[in-house]
Amino acid sequence: MPILVDSGFRRGSDIVTALAIGAQAVCIGRPYLWGLGAFGQPGVERVLAILRAETRNAMQQLGAPSLKDLTPAMVRRV
């Protein structure tokens, strides 16, 4: 059964955390709507570009070259 997570994702590090602990997908409804409401389609594209860059940056800091390389051991609970 696929696991989809939809709850308050605002940063790429949030996305990486969810994927590392087992989610197959992350829903980003609110940031998408903020971009749409502010600037239309270019706003949505910008939001997605920012999240993509932040996700890539978080993965690089963890040493994970691909999404398949993310593991629960990379997540620290505080």
Contacts in CASP RR format, 6 or more apart in sequence:
PFRMAT RR
TARGET T0000
AUTHOR 0000-0000-0000
METHOD contacts of the structure
MODEL  1
MPILVDSGFRRGSDIVTALAIGAQAVCIGRPYLWGLGAFGQPGVERVLAI
LRAETRNAMQQLGAPSLKDLTPAMVRRV
2 24 0 8 1.000
2 25 0 8 1.000
3 22 0 8 1.000
3 23 0 8 1.000
3 24 0 8 1.000
3 25 0 8 1.000
4 23 0 8 1.000
4 24 0 8 1.000
4 25 0 8 1.000
4 26 0 8 1.000
4 27 0 8 1.000
5 18 0 8 1.000
5 23 0 8 1.000
5 25 0 8 1.000
5 26 0 8 1.000
5 27 0 8 1.000
6 26 0 8 1.000
6 27 0 8 1.000
6 29 0 8 1.000
8 14 0 8 1.000
8 30 0 8 1.000
9 15 0 8 1.000
9 18 0 8 1.000
9 26 0 8 1.000
9 27 0 8 1.000
9 28 0 8 1.000
9 31 0 8 1.000
10 30 0 8 1.000
10 31 0 8 1.000
11 51 0 8 1.000
11 54 0 8 1.000
12 51 0 8 1.000
12 54 0 8 1.000
12 55 0 8 1.000
12 57 0 8 1.000
12 58 0 8 1.000
13 54 0 8 1.000
13 55 0 8 1.000
13 58 0 8 1.000
14 26 0 8 1.000
15 26 0 8 1.000
15 28 0 8 1.000
15 51 0 8 1.000
15 54 0 8 1.000
15 55 0 8 1.000
15 58 0 8 1.000
16 55 0 8 1.000
16 58 0 8 1.000
16 59 0 8 1.000
16 62 0 8 1.000
16 64 0 8 1.000
16 70 0 8 1.000
17 75 0 8 1.000
18 26 0 8 1.000
19 26 0 8 1.000
19 67 0 8 1.000
19 70 0 8 1.000
20 70 0 8 1.000
20 71 0 8 1.000
20 72 0 8 1.000
20 74 0 8 1.000
20 75 0 8 1.000
21 72 0 8 1.000
21 75 0 8 1.000
22 72 0 8 1.000
28 47 0 8 1.000
28 51 0 8 1.000
31 47 0 8 1.000
31 51 0 8 1.000
32 44 0 8 1.000
32 47 0 8 1.000
32 48 0 8 1.000
34 47 0 8 1.000
35 43 0 8 1.000
35 44 0 8 1.000
35 46 0 8 1.000
35 47 0 8 1.000
36 43 0 8 1.000
36 44 0 8 1.000
37 43 0 8 1.000
39 46 0 8 1.000
59 65 0 8 1.000
59 66 0 8 1.000
59 67 0 8 1.000
59 69 0 8 1.000
59 70 0 8 1.000
62 70 0 8 1.000
62 74 0 8 1.000
63 69 0 8 1.000
64 70 0 8 1.000
64 74 0 8 1.000
END
